[in-house]
Amino acid sequence: MITAFSRIWTHLSNPVAGPLRIMRLPGAIRMAILISGVAAVPATADIDLVFGTYTSDKATVVVQKFRPFLSYLETALSTELGEAVTIRMQVSSHYQTAIDALVKGEVDFTRFGPASYVTAKSHNDGIEIIAMETKKGRKSFKGIIAVAETSSISDIAELRGRSFAFGDSLSTIGRYLAQKELLEAGIHGNDLSDYAFLGRHDRVGAAVGKGDFDAGALKSSTFKKLRAAGVPIRELLSFDNVTKPWIAASTLDSRILVAMRRVFIAVDDPAVLKTISKSGFLPGEDREYAPIRLAMELSAQFAD
C-alpha cells in the first residue's frame, strides 16, 4: 500500500498539474495521499539553548561582551549538529541567582568565575566543564588590589586600619582571593576600619578612585579599562587566578555537550575571540580549581 501511494505521489507531485490531478481523486484516496506526502517531508528540529551569566559589569557591557561569541556558537553548532541552533541570553543581577539557575538546569550553559563554578559544582556534581579560557596559552590571569593613584600605601601590610572594597560576596577575585592575600598579610576583617561588598568590579575601582575606600579588589581587565577612562587608581599588588570555565548544566544533552567541546577547542579566529578569550580555549578538569577551593575555605577565617 505504501509503495503504491509513493508511486501515485511521485506521479502527482508536479508543482503545476499535481494539485489538479489530486483534486479529481476520490476523497479517501486524496486524504491518504496528502497524509503520505506530509509524512515524507523531512522534519527540522531546532535546538534552543539558554546561556546564563551575571553582571560582573554593567548589563549592557555583559551583553556586548558575549553576544558576538554566542552568535558564532549558533552558527558553528548548527553546522556541527546538523540542526538549527539558537542561543538566548539570561543575565542575572546577582551571582547567586545565576548559580542557582545553572544548578537547577534553568540555563543550559554559562561562563562563570572559578569561585562561582566551585559553588555550583558543590550543589550539583553533574555540571561539567565545556572548556577553559586561556591567556597566551596559560590557564591563569591576574587579579588586582588597587589603591588611589595619590595614595601613600605601598605595601599590603599598610592596609591594617584602612577601608577595603570587595566585589560580589561570591566573586573569586573580588572576595576569596583578595581575602586570602589580606589573611596572608596578617589582616582579618576586624583589622580593617571598614569593608563592604560593592557587587561589580567597576564599582570597586570607581569607589577606590573617588577615595570612598583606601583599597579594593578587581580583575585586571576592568582595572585597565578604568585606568584608560581616567579613573585615578594604581596597582598595589597582583595575584594569580585560574581562568574562567565555560560550564554545561547537568541537564544538557550529552550530544550537544560533545559538539560544544569540539567547537570551543577548534575556534581560533581573533575576531570571534576578542571579547572573550583572546588566546582561545583548552580542555578543562575540575581538579584545576582545587586552589580556588582552598582559598574559599581560607576566607572563612576572614570575619573571625
N, C-alpha and C positions, 0 to 999 in steps of 0.2 A: 504493500500500500504506500509506504513512504517513498519507494523508488518511483512508483507511478506518479505521485504528486510532484516529485522532483523533476520528472520529465515534463509534466504539464507546466510547472513553474518556469522552467527554462524556456519553453516554447512561448509562454505568455509574458516574459519579462522584458520584452521590447518596450522601451520607455514611451513610444508613441501609440502603437497598436495594442499593446498588452492590456491596458485598463479597459478598452472597449471589448476585447475578447473575454475578459473575466466577467464583465457585467452581463454577457449573454449566457453564462453557465447557470445551471440550477443553483438555488440558494445554498443547499448543504455543501455542495462541492466548492462553491465560491468561498464559503466561510472556511472550509478546511484548507484551501489553497492559501488564503490570506494568513491564517494562523501559522501554516508551514513556512510561509515567506518571512513572517516576523521572527520566528524561531531561528531562521537561517542567518539573520543579521547579527554579526558579532557584537557582543555587549562590551561597553567600555566602562570599567570600574575605576573611578577616580580615587586617589588617596589624599585625604585631607589630614594634615598634621598641624599641631599647635606647638609653637616654640614659646617657652616661658622664660622670663628673666625678671630682674628687679632694677630699681632706679638707683644704681650706684652714682649716676649723674642725673641731670635733668631728663625727664621722659622723652623730650624731643631729641635730645642728644643720643639717647639709647636707641631710639628708632632709626635715626640717621646712621648710627654705627652698624646696626645689624641687618637692616633691610637689603642692602646690596648683596651681602653674602647669602642671605636666605633666598633671594631671587635666583642666585647662581645654583643653590642647592635644589631648588624646584626643578630647574632645567636638567641638571646632572642626574638627579634621582629619577626623573621621568624617563630619561634615556636608559639608565641602569636597570630599572624595574619594568620598563615597557608599559607603564601606565602613567597617566597624567597625575602629577603631584602638586598640590598647593599647600603653602605654609602660611599660617597667620600668626601674628604675634600677640602674646598676652603679657603685658608689662605690669608687674605688681609694684605698689608703692613701698612695700616693706620686704626685707629679706625673708622673714619668717613666712609671709604669705606665699612667696614664690617657692620656698622649700616645701611647704605643705602641699602645694599644687603638684609638685613632682612626686612626692611621696604617695599621694592619693591617685596618681595617674590622670590628673585633670589636664596635664600638658604631656606631650609626647617626648619632648627632649628640651634640653636647656643648656646654658653655659653659665656655670657658677664659679665663684671664687673657691679656693680649696676648702676653707672652713665650712662654707655652705654645703659643699659636696660631702664632707665628713659628717656633718649633722644629718643630712638627708639619708646617707648610707646607714647611719646608726638606727634610723627609724624604718628603713625598708632596704634590706640587704639585697633585694632583687634588682635595684637600679644598677646600670652598667656604664662604664666609661666608653664613649664612642672613640674619642681621640684626645690628645693633649696638645695645646698650643706650644709652639717653640719660639724662642728668641735667639736668632742666629744659631739654630741647631741645638740650643740648650733648653732644658725644661725648668728654667728658673728666671725670675726677673726681680726688680728691686721695689722695695717699699721705702718710704722716706719719713723721717721725723724732721719736721721743718720748724723754724723759728722766724720771727720778723727779720727783715733784712738789716735793720739797725740794732737788733738785739745784741747784748754783750755776752750772751750764753755761748760758750764754745765747747762744752762737754756735757754729755747726758747727765752726769752726776750733779750738775748745777741746776737740774730741774727740780731737785728737792725744794719744797716750799713754794713752787711755782704752779701755774694752772696748765691744764692739758686738755686738748680737744681730740676725742676719738671719733671714729666714723660710726658705722652701724654697730650695734651690740653683737652682731653675728659676723662682722667683717674680719677676714683673715689679717689684712694689713691694718685696717682701721681700729682693730681691737686686739686680737690674740697675739700677733707678732710684736706689736708695739708694746703691749704689756709685758711680754717676755723680755724685751730689751730693757724696760724700766726695772723689772724684777732683778735681772742680772746685774743692774747697776745699784741694787740695794734699795730701790724705791718702790714702796707699796702705795696703794690708793690713799691711805691716810697720811702719807708723807707729802702729798700734793696739797696746795692751798685750795684747789678746786679741780674738778674734771667733769666732763659732760660728753654725751654721745650725740653728735650732730647729724648722723644719718648718712650723708653723702660726702665723698672725698672733696668735692669742690667747695662745699660749705666749710669744711675743716680748714682748707687753705685760705679761704677768704676771711674766716674768723681770726686766724693767726696773723694774716696780713694787716687787719684792722686793729690788732692789739687787744682783741677780746680775750685771747688766750696766749700764754707765753710760748706754747709749742703745740704741735698736733701731728697726727699720723695720716698719710695719704699715699696713694700709689704714685709711682714715678711719672707715668704718662700724664696724670692730672696735674702734678707738680709742674711739669714742663709747660703745659698749656696755660696754667695760671701765671707763671713767670713771663711767658711770651705775651700775655694780655696785660702785663704791667702790675700784677699783684706783688707787693714788696715782701717776698719770703725768700729764705735761703735754706739750704740743706744743712742740718746739724749732723745727721748720720743716715746711712742707708743700711738695709738688711735684705737678705735673700728671701724670696718667696717662691713656692713651686708654681709653675704655670697653670693656667686655668684649664679645667677639664670640660669637655662637652659631654653631656650625660643623657642617657636614654632612660625613660621611665620603665619600670618593671613590666608594664602593660604593652610596651611597643612590640609589634610583630617582629619576630627574630629575622625574618627575611628582609625587612626594612632596615633593621639594625646592621646586618651584614653589608647591605648595599651602602649604607651611610659610612661605615668604616672604610670601604673601598674608595668612596668619593672623597672623604676627608683626606686620606693619606695621599691621594693622587693629585689634589689641587696644588698648582704651583704658579698660577697666574698672579703677578704682583697687583694687578688692578682689582682682582677679586679679594685678595688677602689684606689689602692696605688698611682697612678699618678694623680688622680682626686680629690676625696673627701674621705679621709680615714675613715670617720665615716658614709658614705652613704648619703642618701637624705631624705628630708622631704617635704610634700606638701607646696607650697608657694602661697602667695597672694600679689597683687600689693601694698596694704596698708603697707606692711612691709618695703617698700622702701621710705616711707614718710621722714625719717631723711635724706636720700640722696638728695631728692628734696630740702629740706630746706638748706642743705649745698651748693647745686648748686646755689640756689638763693642768699645765703650769699656771695659766692665767686665773685659775680658780683661787690661787693664793693672793691675787692682787688686792682683793677687797678685805682680806683677813686683817 
